[in-house]
Amino acid sequence: MFQPCYFCDEPSNCLLYYNGFYVCYCCRTFELPIDYNEQETGVCEVCFENATLLTLPCYHKLCLHCCKTIYFGIATTPKPLNWREIEGPDWPFVLDENDERIKYDEYQEFHTQWFNLDNSYEKLIRIRNNLLSIRPDWMNTDTFLQYEKEELYYHCECKMLEKAWEEYNDNKFKGNGSCPFCETSKRHHCWNCFLEKLI
């Protein structure tokens, strides 16, 4: 089951829970690699709210909301559905059989060769229909043709949702990615954390 990351908002199944909030692998490893277990309650010196504080690698402390605003951004538009939140169709054959694995590989090659997923769903179906005469018979069964329609539709939906998610992120209100007290940048934080691991 996917949960949204507190910082980037993206749903993921690679989350860790830290006393009230989830952080995804990318955010905790690359975007802001700090010890999220090191928390204290106090007044944030940026927003002056009494809240949970996190310690940055430069040892200044910010509340969760200010960390999110400065390093990741706060949404200014409604959050769209993420592509991870929709399900694609199941492969219609049993993959633990050798013959069916061969079919799967064969279709992946066919899919890569003929289907440009930048095309619309309608155009992809037209392309598919024009290729029926050159495909193996098993790809033209009613069961597989229905699977293929659902699979092409799923890919088109994912493409649309990825674009909507990019626009959602681009419209976030975001700080400059630096500590407001010493202006140590996020990149510097990451470098410091890397050096500390080497020591």
N, CA, C and O of each residue as an XYZ file, in Angstrom:
796
protein
N       0.845     -1.201      0.000
C       0.000      0.000      0.000
C       0.878      1.247      0.000
O       1.838      1.340      0.765
N       0.545      2.202     -0.859
C       1.335      3.413     -0.975
C       0.874      4.463      0.030
O      -0.322      4.662      0.243
N       1.854      5.132      0.644
C       1.597      6.268      1.522
C       2.330      7.476      0.942
O       3.379      7.313      0.318
N       1.799      8.685      1.133
C       2.518      9.859      0.631
C       3.676     10.243      1.548
O       3.558     10.194      2.772
N       4.785     10.622      0.942
C       5.917     11.163      1.699
C       5.527     12.539      2.215
O       4.928     13.325      1.481
N       5.856     12.843      3.460
C       5.501     14.139      4.044
C       6.132     15.285      3.253
O       5.509     16.334      3.087
N       7.353     15.098      2.767
C       8.087     16.193      2.150
C       7.783     16.383      0.665
O       7.451     17.494      0.250
N       7.889     15.334     -0.140
C       7.691     15.499     -1.587
C       6.265     15.184     -2.023
O       5.906     15.442     -3.172
N       5.451     14.636     -1.138
C       4.041     14.304     -1.401
C       3.850     13.063     -2.277
O       2.716     12.623     -2.465
N       4.925     12.490     -2.814
C       4.761     11.350     -3.722
C       4.431     10.082     -2.949
O       5.064      9.796     -1.933
N       3.452      9.322     -3.417
C       3.168      8.033     -2.779
C       4.273      7.034     -3.070
O       4.817      7.009     -4.174
N       4.600      6.226     -2.101
C       5.690      5.271     -2.264
C       5.483      4.109     -1.299
O       4.766      4.233     -0.306
N       6.117      2.982     -1.603
C       6.122      1.876     -0.641
C       7.507      1.712     -0.023
O       7.766      0.734      0.679
N       8.402      2.676     -0.285
C       9.753      2.667      0.308
C       9.873      3.789      1.327
O      10.796      4.601      1.275
N       8.921      3.817      2.255
C       8.875      4.873      3.253
C       9.334      4.369      4.613
O       9.187      3.190      4.937
N       9.886      5.273      5.395
C      10.150      4.993      6.799
C       9.313      5.949      7.642
O       9.120      7.112      7.289
N       8.827      5.438      8.748
C       7.949      6.217      9.626
C       8.776      6.794     10.767
O       9.500      6.066     11.448
N       8.664      8.116     10.976
C       9.430      8.790     12.019
C       8.482      9.560     12.947
O       8.276     10.760     12.762
N       7.919      8.889     13.922
C       7.152      9.549     14.975
C       6.134     10.554     14.427
O       6.128     11.721     14.820
N       5.286     10.092     13.526
C       4.214     10.959     13.069
C       4.232     11.331     11.598
O       3.264     11.908     11.104
N       5.296     11.020     10.889
C       5.338     11.354      9.464
C       6.191     10.340      8.702
O       7.099      9.720      9.256
N       5.872     10.192      7.422
C       6.585      9.267      6.547
C       7.559     10.031      5.653
O       7.258     11.131      5.188
N       8.740      9.430      5.415
C       9.730     10.026      4.516
C      10.177      8.962      3.522
O      10.524      7.846      3.909
N      10.165      9.313      2.237
C      10.538      8.349      1.205
C      12.057      8.210      1.106
O      12.808      9.012      1.661
N      12.484      7.190      0.397
C      13.913      6.898      0.262
C      14.662      8.057     -0.381
O      15.740      8.430      0.081
N      14.104      8.624     -1.436
C      14.788      9.701     -2.157
C      14.986     10.927     -1.271
O      16.070     11.509     -1.248
N      13.949     11.317     -0.546
C      14.049     12.513      0.294
C      15.040     12.326      1.429
O      15.830     13.225      1.717
N      15.008     11.168      2.076
C      15.870     10.964      3.247
C      17.305     10.623      2.856
O      18.212     10.745      3.679
N      17.523     10.196      1.609
C      18.862      9.786      1.190
C      19.569     10.845      0.364
O      20.777     11.038      0.504
N      18.821     11.542     -0.507
C      19.450     12.479     -1.432
C      19.020     13.930     -1.216
O      19.855     14.832     -1.285
N      17.742     14.168     -0.956
C      17.260     15.545     -0.882
C      17.651     16.228      0.431
O      18.174     17.343      0.423
N      17.399     15.562      1.545
C      17.790     16.123      2.844
C      18.190     14.982      3.768
O      17.388     14.536      4.589
N      19.441     14.502      3.638
C      19.883     13.330      4.415
C      20.273     13.695      5.844
O      21.446     13.899      6.155
N      19.269     13.769      6.693
C      19.512     14.068      8.099
C      18.972     12.911      8.932
O      18.326     12.005      8.406
N      19.242     12.949     10.232
C      18.719     11.927     11.140
C      17.308     12.339     11.557
O      17.134     13.187     12.433
N      16.299     11.731     10.922
C      14.918     12.105     11.197
C      14.433     11.585     12.551
O      13.377     11.993     13.034
N      15.208     10.683     13.162
C      14.866     10.226     14.510
C      15.283     11.242     15.571
O      14.814     11.196     16.708
N      16.171     12.160     15.184
C      16.633     13.186     16.126
C      15.629     14.339     16.113
O      15.762     15.287     15.339
N      14.636     14.238     16.974
C      13.561     15.230     17.032
C      13.455     15.806     18.435
O      13.773     15.150     19.427
N      13.002     17.038     18.489
C      12.673     17.638     19.783
C      11.514     18.609     19.581
O      11.276     19.088     18.472
N      10.816     18.883     20.639
C       9.713     19.833     20.567
C      10.188     21.176     21.101
O      10.790     21.259     22.172
N       9.906     22.227     20.335
C      10.331     23.551     20.751
C       9.804     24.598     19.783
O       9.028     24.294     18.877
N      10.234     25.825     19.985
C       9.795     26.934     19.131
C      10.731     27.033     17.927
O      11.944     27.177     18.078
N      10.154     26.952     16.742
C      10.934     27.116     15.508
C      11.306     28.591     15.377
O      10.440     29.457     15.493
N      12.577     28.884     15.138
C      13.035     30.265     15.073
C      12.780     30.916     13.719
O      13.177     32.059     13.488
N      12.114     30.184     12.824
C      11.731     30.774     11.541
C      10.264     31.205     11.578
O       9.937     32.350     11.266
N       9.378     30.269     11.966
C       7.930     30.588     11.985
C       7.408     30.883     13.385
O       6.270     31.324     13.544
N       8.245     30.639     14.412
C       7.903     30.904     15.817
C       6.733     30.060     16.329
O       6.059     30.425     17.292
N       6.509     28.915     15.658
C       5.491     27.975     16.121
C       6.132     26.942     17.043
O       7.284     26.552     16.850
N       5.376     26.505     18.044
C       5.837     25.415     18.892
C       5.549     24.109     18.149
O       4.389     23.754     17.939
N       6.598     23.400     17.756
C       6.411     22.256     16.859
C       7.573     21.278     17.000
O       8.525     21.516     17.744
N       7.468     20.168     16.264
C       8.558     19.201     16.201
C       9.697     19.792     15.384
O       9.490     20.251     14.261
N      10.904     19.780     15.952
C      12.073     20.349     15.285
C      13.004     19.246     14.794
O      13.189     18.229     15.463
N      13.585     19.459     13.618
C      14.599     18.571     13.063
C      15.933     19.299     13.057
O      15.983     20.519     12.899
N      17.014     18.545     13.229
C      18.349     19.134     13.261
C      19.021     18.951     11.903
O      19.188     17.826     11.432
N      19.402     20.055     11.283
C      20.100     20.022     10.005
C      21.568     19.640     10.218
O      22.059     19.725     11.343
N      22.273     19.225      9.174
C      23.701     18.896      9.327
C      24.544     20.070      9.811
O      25.620     19.871     10.374
N      24.055     21.305      9.593
C      24.779     22.483     10.096
C      24.424     22.762     11.557
O      24.884     23.739     12.148
N      23.581     21.869     12.134
C      23.180     21.884     13.543
C      22.145     22.954     13.895
O      21.790     23.091     15.066
N      21.655     23.711     12.920
C      20.507     24.567     13.179
C      19.243     23.704     13.154
O      19.223     22.621     12.571
N      18.198     24.207     13.796
C      16.962     23.424     13.928
C      15.803     24.148     13.243
O      15.637     25.361     13.374
N      15.010     23.368     12.510
C      13.813     23.893     11.847
C      12.647     22.951     12.120
O      12.836     21.752     12.324
N      11.440     23.511     12.121
C      10.272     22.651     12.274
C       9.994     21.912     10.967
O      10.536     22.259      9.918
N       9.149     20.895     11.044
C       8.826     20.097      9.861
C       8.281     20.966      8.731
O       8.688     20.823      7.578
N       7.361     21.863      9.067
C       6.727     22.687      8.034
C       7.749     23.590      7.343
O       7.702     23.751      6.124
N       8.658     24.172      8.094
C       9.666     25.046      7.492
C      10.670     24.239      6.660
O      11.110     24.693      5.603
N      11.031     23.047      7.139
C      11.894     22.169      6.333
C      11.232     21.864      4.996
O      11.864     21.939      3.942
N       9.955     21.520      5.058
C       9.217     21.194      3.831
C       9.166     22.395      2.895
O       9.387     22.256      1.692
N       8.874     23.578      3.441
C       8.757     24.777      2.617
C      10.081     25.147      1.971
O      10.131     25.425      0.773
N      11.149     25.154      2.750
C      12.444     25.628      2.270
C      13.109     24.642      1.324
O      13.673     25.045      0.307
N      13.051     23.357      1.643
C      13.806     22.370      0.874
C      12.975     21.637     -0.184
O      13.524     21.161     -1.178
N      11.666     21.542      0.021
C      10.840     20.723     -0.877
C       9.704     21.491     -1.535
O       9.352     21.210     -2.681
N       9.137     22.434     -0.844
C       8.055     23.226     -1.402
C       6.692     22.844     -0.848
O       6.443     21.690     -0.498
N       5.816     23.838     -0.777
C       4.444     23.664     -0.300
C       3.504     23.802     -1.489
O       3.653     24.711     -2.306
N       2.546     22.903     -1.581
C       1.621     22.901     -2.721
C       0.760     24.161     -2.725
O       0.300     24.623     -1.681
N       0.552     24.704     -3.924
C      -0.342     25.843     -4.098
C      -1.551     25.458     -4.949
O      -2.459     26.265     -5.144
N      -1.561     24.233     -5.450
C      -2.677     23.731     -6.260
C      -3.091     22.361     -5.720
O      -2.305     21.711     -5.030
N      -4.305     21.916     -6.024
C      -4.736     20.582     -5.551
C      -3.810     19.489     -6.065
O      -3.350     19.527     -7.206
N      -3.548     18.518     -5.204
C      -2.646     17.429     -5.587
C      -3.332     16.489     -6.567
O      -4.416     15.984     -6.275
N      -2.722     16.244     -7.730
C      -3.331     15.317     -8.687
C      -3.078     13.866     -8.282
O      -2.269     13.578     -7.400
N      -3.775     12.986     -8.935
C      -3.522     11.562     -8.752
C      -2.126     11.253     -9.265
O      -1.715     11.776    -10.300
N      -1.397     10.413     -8.556
C      -0.068      9.991     -8.994
C      -0.185      8.686     -9.772
O      -1.077      7.879     -9.513
N       0.730      8.481    -10.734
C       0.639      7.278    -11.571
C       0.754      5.998    -10.747
O       0.252      4.952    -11.157
N       1.415      6.071     -9.580
C       1.538      4.876     -8.742
C       0.204      4.474     -8.105
O       0.054      3.358     -7.608
N      -0.748      5.384     -8.127
C      -2.032      5.126     -7.475
C      -3.057      4.478     -8.398
O      -4.181      4.205     -7.975
N      -2.691      4.230     -9.643
C      -3.601      3.510    -10.532
C      -2.983      2.155    -10.869
O      -1.761      2.016    -10.912
N      -3.818      1.179    -11.101
C      -3.351     -0.180    -11.356
C      -3.459     -0.525    -12.828
O      -4.461     -0.236    -13.482
N      -2.402     -1.150    -13.338
C      -2.432     -1.639    -14.703
C      -3.028     -3.038    -14.763
O      -3.194     -3.687    -13.731
N      -3.347     -3.502    -15.954
C      -3.935     -4.848    -16.089
C      -2.897     -5.938    -15.822
O      -1.701     -5.743    -16.038
N      -3.366     -7.060    -15.360
C      -2.488     -8.207    -15.125
C      -2.229     -8.941    -16.436
O      -3.118     -9.083    -17.276
N      -0.992     -9.401    -16.588
C      -0.636    -10.226    -17.741
C      -1.577    -11.436    -17.773
O      -1.748    -12.107    -16.755
N      -2.186    -11.721    -18.923
C      -3.264    -12.726    -18.945
C      -2.806    -14.182    -18.950
O      -3.634    -15.088    -19.047
N      -1.513    -14.414    -18.848
C      -1.014    -15.787    -18.830
C      -0.214    -16.031    -17.563
O       0.210    -15.085    -16.899
N      -0.005    -17.298    -17.227
C       0.747    -17.668    -16.027
C       2.244    -17.618    -16.359
O       2.735    -18.363    -17.207
N       2.948    -16.729    -15.674
C       4.349    -16.490    -16.033
C       5.314    -17.540    -15.506
O       6.489    -17.522    -15.873
N       4.852    -18.462    -14.650
C       5.783    -19.467    -14.136
C       5.942    -20.649    -15.095
O       6.641    -21.614    -14.787
N       5.299    -20.570    -16.238
C       5.483    -21.595    -17.260
C       6.419    -21.057    -18.334
O       6.308    -19.897    -18.732
N       7.336    -21.889    -18.803
C       8.370    -21.446    -19.723
C       7.793    -20.855    -21.007
O       8.257    -19.818    -21.480
N       6.766    -21.526    -21.579
C       6.171    -21.037    -22.822
C       5.553    -19.659    -22.638
O       5.611    -18.821    -23.538
N       4.965    -19.428    -21.478
C       4.330    -18.141    -21.238
C       5.373    -17.049    -21.001
O       5.146    -15.889    -21.345
N       6.490    -17.407    -20.426
C       7.581    -16.443    -20.272
C       8.118    -16.027    -21.642
O       8.451    -14.861    -21.853
N       8.200    -16.978    -22.566
C       8.636    -16.666    -23.932
C       7.646    -15.699    -24.585
O       8.048    -14.751    -25.259
N       6.362    -15.944    -24.381
C       5.342    -15.041    -24.915
C       5.513    -13.626    -24.347
O       5.428    -12.634    -25.072
N       5.752    -13.561    -23.062
C       5.913    -12.254    -22.412
C       7.082    -11.491    -23.030
O       6.962    -10.313    -23.366
N       8.218    -12.184    -23.174
C       9.399    -11.537    -23.759
C       9.145    -11.126    -25.204
O       9.575    -10.060    -25.645
N       8.445    -11.983    -25.930
C       8.146    -11.691    -27.326
C       7.258    -10.444    -27.437
O       7.457     -9.600    -28.311
N       6.293    -10.350    -26.549
C       5.405     -9.183    -26.611
C       6.131     -7.905    -26.202
O       5.870     -6.840    -26.760
N       7.032     -8.004    -25.239
C       7.785     -6.817    -24.838
C       8.597     -6.280    -26.007
O       8.682     -5.066    -26.197
N       9.189     -7.163    -26.786
C       9.938     -6.731    -27.976
C       8.997     -6.081    -28.990
O       9.318     -5.043    -29.568
N       7.844     -6.696    -29.199
C       6.861     -6.150    -30.128
C       6.390     -4.773    -29.661
O       6.286     -3.837    -30.455
N       6.115     -4.666    -28.393
C       5.637     -3.414    -27.798
C       6.672     -2.308    -27.992
O       6.326     -1.196    -28.392
N       7.913     -2.602    -27.716
C       8.987     -1.614    -27.836
C       9.171     -1.182    -29.292
O       9.403     -0.007    -29.574
N       9.067     -2.129    -30.198
C       9.302     -1.841    -31.619
C       8.198     -0.972    -32.234
O       8.491     -0.085    -33.035
N       6.938     -1.216    -31.871
C       5.833     -0.610    -32.596
C       5.084      0.486    -31.862
O       4.440      1.316    -32.504
N       5.146      0.518    -30.555
C       4.304      1.460    -29.816
C       5.126      2.601    -29.230
O       5.904      2.408    -28.296
N       4.944      3.772    -29.783
C       5.522      4.983    -29.215
C       4.498      5.547    -28.225
O       3.441      6.032    -28.629
N       4.809      5.483    -26.957
C       3.832      5.838    -25.933
C       3.594      7.336    -25.820
O       2.806      7.780    -24.985
N       4.273      8.120    -26.660
C       3.939      9.542    -26.736
C       2.684      9.764    -27.583
O       2.098     10.847    -27.563
N       2.278      8.732    -28.326
C       1.058      8.824    -29.127
C      -0.178      8.743    -28.227
O      -0.109      8.282    -27.087
N      -1.305      9.202    -28.766
C      -2.567      9.098    -28.035
C      -3.032      7.654    -27.996
O      -2.575      6.816    -28.773
N      -3.944      7.379    -27.081
C      -4.503      6.029    -26.980
C      -5.178      5.622    -28.282
O      -5.012      4.491    -28.738
N      -5.931      6.526    -28.881
C      -6.640      6.224    -30.128
C      -5.658      5.854    -31.241
O      -5.901      4.916    -32.000
N      -4.542      6.596    -31.338
C      -3.562      6.295    -32.374
C      -2.870      4.958    -32.106
O      -2.585      4.211    -33.042
N      -2.601      4.655    -30.853
C      -1.974      3.377    -30.517
C      -2.876      2.204    -30.902
O      -2.402      1.180    -31.394
N      -4.163      2.364    -30.677
C      -5.098      1.291    -31.057
C      -5.140      1.138    -32.577
O      -5.202      0.018    -33.084
N      -5.106      2.245    -33.300
C      -5.079      2.153    -34.767
C      -3.821      1.439    -35.244
O      -3.879      0.602    -36.144
N      -2.679      1.775    -34.635
C      -1.424      1.106    -34.992
C      -1.532     -0.387    -34.707
O      -1.149     -1.213    -35.535
N      -2.053     -0.726    -33.537
C      -2.228     -2.133    -33.165
C      -3.097     -2.867    -34.177
O      -2.762     -3.972    -34.604
N      -4.201     -2.261    -34.556
C      -5.130     -2.907    -35.488
C      -4.509     -3.124    -36.865
O      -4.838     -4.089    -37.555
N      -3.619     -2.232    -37.256
C      -2.949     -2.378    -38.552
C      -1.848     -3.439    -38.529
O      -1.331     -3.826    -39.577
N      -1.494     -3.904    -37.336
C      -0.415     -4.891    -37.210
C      -0.931     -6.308    -36.971
O      -0.139     -7.245    -36.869
N      -2.243     -6.471    -36.882
C      -2.795     -7.776    -36.536
C      -2.347     -8.871    -37.500
O      -2.122    -10.009    -37.087
N      -2.221     -8.538    -38.758
C      -1.902     -9.563    -39.759
C      -0.464    -10.055    -39.677
O      -0.147    -11.117    -40.214
N       0.409     -9.306    -39.016
C       1.817     -9.731    -38.947
C       2.185    -10.270    -37.566
O       3.343    -10.607    -37.322
N       1.209    -10.353    -36.665
C       1.490    -10.824    -35.310
C       1.205    -12.315    -35.205
O       0.444    -12.876    -35.994
N       1.831    -12.945    -34.214
C       1.476    -14.357    -33.964
C       0.023    -14.475    -33.511
O      -0.535    -13.529    -32.955
N      -0.579    -15.619    -33.745
C      -2.011    -15.812    -33.461
C      -2.366    -15.577    -32.002
O      -3.445    -15.068    -31.697
N      -1.451    -15.949    -31.089
C      -1.798    -15.818    -29.673
C      -1.994    -14.359    -29.259
O      -2.697    -14.085    -28.286
N      -1.378    -13.414    -29.990
C      -1.569    -11.995    -29.686
C      -2.913    -11.474    -30.183
O      -3.321    -10.367    -29.831
N      -3.601    -12.269    -31.001
C      -4.869    -11.817    -31.586
C      -6.094    -12.512    -31.005
O      -7.191    -12.403    -31.553
N      -5.912    -13.218    -29.908
C      -7.068    -13.815    -29.234
C      -7.867    -12.706    -28.541
O      -7.324    -11.649    -28.220
N      -9.134    -12.952    -28.320
C      -9.987    -11.946    -27.671
C      -9.446    -11.552    -26.300
O      -9.467    -10.382    -25.918
N      -8.963    -12.554    -25.572
C      -8.445    -12.279    -24.219
C      -7.242    -11.350    -24.277
O      -7.142    -10.397    -23.504
N      -6.323    -11.639    -25.210
C      -5.120    -10.814    -25.259
C      -5.414     -9.434    -25.827
O      -4.844     -8.445    -25.366
N      -6.296     -9.349    -26.823
C      -6.640     -8.043    -27.401
C      -7.261     -7.132    -26.338
O      -7.012     -5.926    -26.331
N      -8.064     -7.703    -25.448
C      -8.662     -6.909    -24.368
C      -7.583     -6.457    -23.381
O      -7.571     -5.306    -22.945
N      -6.680     -7.379    -23.035
C      -5.566     -7.009    -22.153
C      -4.763     -5.868    -22.769
O      -4.418     -4.905    -22.084
N      -4.470     -5.977    -24.050
C      -3.629     -4.987    -24.724
C      -4.301     -3.610    -24.730
O      -3.637     -2.592    -24.532
N      -5.615     -3.582    -24.956
C      -6.334     -2.313    -24.904
C      -6.197     -1.668    -23.522
O      -5.943     -0.468    -23.407
N      -6.365     -2.470    -22.494
C      -6.262     -1.945    -21.126
C      -4.840     -1.513    -20.810
O      -4.621     -0.520    -20.116
N      -3.870     -2.271    -21.329
C      -2.468     -1.952    -21.056
C      -2.048     -0.658    -21.744
O      -1.346      0.154    -21.143
N      -2.459     -0.451    -22.981
C      -2.139      0.784    -23.704
C      -2.832      1.983    -23.051
O      -2.256      3.065    -22.944
N      -4.066      1.774    -22.621
C      -4.783      2.852    -21.933
C      -4.080      3.216    -20.626
O      -3.962      4.392    -20.281
N      -3.616      2.198    -19.908
C      -2.899      2.419    -18.645
C      -1.635      3.255    -18.881
O      -1.366      4.192    -18.129
N      -0.866      2.925    -19.910
C       0.358      3.682    -20.196
C       0.046      5.133    -20.550
O       0.765      6.044    -20.139
N      -1.019      5.346    -21.308
C      -1.408      6.711    -21.669
C      -1.859      7.499    -20.441
O      -1.554      8.684    -20.310
N      -2.579      6.840    -19.554
C      -3.002      7.488    -18.313
C      -1.790      7.861    -17.458
O      -1.736      8.956    -16.897
N      -0.826      6.957    -17.360
C       0.391      7.233    -16.578
C       1.127      8.435    -17.145
O       1.606      9.280    -16.389
N       1.224      8.523    -18.466
C       1.909      9.639    -19.114
C       1.224     10.952    -18.761
O       1.884     11.943    -18.447
N      -0.103     10.952    -18.817
C      -0.872     12.146    -18.500
C      -0.694     12.539    -17.034
O      -0.556     13.720    -16.716
N      -0.696     11.551    -16.151
C      -0.559     11.831    -14.724
C       0.849     12.315    -14.384
O       1.013     13.165    -13.509
N       1.872     11.783    -15.069
C       3.234     12.258    -14.853
C       3.359     13.741    -15.216
O       4.016     14.506    -14.510
N       2.727     14.135    -16.314
C       2.753     15.540    -16.724
C       2.037     16.408    -15.701
O       2.522     17.483    -15.350
N       0.883     15.946    -15.219
C       0.142     16.702    -14.210
C       0.952     16.832    -12.920
O       0.908     17.866    -12.253
N       1.694     15.774    -12.574
C       2.508     15.812    -11.354
C       3.674     16.784    -11.499
O       4.027     17.475    -10.544
N       4.272     16.841    -12.681
C       5.350     17.804    -12.932
C       4.838     19.234    -12.772
O       5.508     20.074    -12.170
N       3.648     19.510    -13.312
C       3.059     20.843    -13.177
C       2.748     21.156    -11.717
O       2.930     22.285    -11.262
N       2.282     20.155    -10.994
C       1.996     20.317     -9.558
C       3.270     20.707     -8.803
O       3.247     21.618     -7.976
N       4.369     20.024     -9.085
C       5.640     20.341     -8.426
C       6.170     21.706     -8.845
O       6.706     22.447     -8.022
N       6.019     22.039    -10.129
C       6.507     23.337    -10.622
C       5.774     24.503     -9.974
O       6.326     25.596     -9.852
N       4.532     24.274     -9.558
C       3.732     25.351     -8.964
C       3.867     25.454     -7.447
O       3.209     26.283     -6.818
N       4.712     24.618     -6.865
C       4.889     24.680     -5.412
C       5.609     25.973     -5.007
O       6.473     26.482     -5.722
N       5.218     26.479     -3.833
C       5.935     27.608     -3.224
C       7.136     27.026     -2.490
O       6.980     26.269     -1.532
N       8.336     27.384     -2.945
C       9.534     26.725     -2.436
C      10.612     27.731     -2.084
O      10.814     28.724     -2.782
N      11.312     27.449     -0.968
C      12.442     28.271     -0.575
C      13.658     27.989     -1.435
O      13.574     27.305     -2.455
N      14.792     28.527     -1.006
C      15.999     28.404     -1.822
C      16.832     27.168     -1.498
O      17.938     27.025     -2.018
N      16.326     26.269     -0.651
C      17.061     25.048     -0.344
C      18.287     25.257      0.519
O      19.210     24.442      0.505
N      18.302     26.361      1.282
C      19.437     26.660      2.155
C      18.961     26.929      3.575
O      17.839     27.389      3.791
N      19.817     26.641      4.528
C      19.509     26.955      5.917
C      19.308     28.463      6.044
O      20.166     29.220      5.588
N      18.211     28.933      6.645
C      17.957     30.378      6.734
C      18.890     31.099      7.706
O      18.932     32.329      7.728
N      19.639     30.340      8.511
C      20.518     30.974      9.494
C      21.952     31.095      8.994
O      22.611     32.107      9.234
N      22.437     30.071      8.301
C      23.827     30.123      7.849
C      23.954     29.985      6.330
O      25.059     30.026      5.790
N      22.810     29.820      5.638
C      22.748     29.714      4.179
C      23.503     28.506      3.634
O      23.884     28.477      2.463
N      23.716     27.503      4.497
C      24.298     26.261      4.003
C      23.283     25.599      3.082
O      22.137     25.380      3.474
N      23.697     25.283      1.868
C      22.767     24.773      0.868
C      22.483     23.297      1.077
O      23.189     22.602      1.808
N      21.426     22.838      0.415
C      21.059     21.417      0.468
C      22.210     20.571     -0.079
O      22.517     19.505      0.456
N      22.844     21.056     -1.152
C      23.963     20.307     -1.728
C      25.093     20.172     -0.716
O      25.728     19.122     -0.617
N      25.342     21.258      0.045
C      26.380     21.217      1.060
C      26.005     20.256      2.177
O      26.857     19.533      2.693
N      24.714     20.248      2.553
C      24.243     19.290      3.558
C      24.550     17.860      3.101
O      25.067     17.049      3.870
N      24.225     17.567      1.843
C      24.444     16.215      1.323
C      25.922     15.862      1.337
O      26.283     14.735      1.676
N      26.783     16.807      0.975
C      28.223     16.575      0.942
C      28.759     16.337      2.347
O      29.596     15.461      2.566
N      28.258     17.140      3.309
C      28.690     16.960      4.697
C      28.312     15.577      5.213
O      29.102     14.916      5.887
N      27.082     15.146      4.885
C      26.632     13.832      5.336
C      27.475     12.735      4.708
O      27.778     11.736      5.359
N      27.852     12.911      3.462
C      28.692     11.930      2.781
C      30.060     11.845      3.454
O      30.584     10.753      3.674
N      30.638     13.010      3.780
C      31.949     13.012      4.431
C      31.892     12.374      5.814
O      32.808     11.655      6.212
N      30.792     12.648      6.555
C      30.661     12.079      7.893
C      30.600     10.559      7.861
O      31.085      9.896      8.778
N      30.005     10.006      6.808
C      29.922      8.555      6.679
C      31.281      7.929      6.396
O      31.516      6.762      6.708
N      32.178      8.725      5.798
C      33.518      8.216      5.486
C      34.432      8.225      6.701
O      35.406      7.474      6.765
N      34.113      9.076      7.657
C      34.992      9.213      8.835
C      34.781      8.054      9.807
O      35.430      7.998     10.851
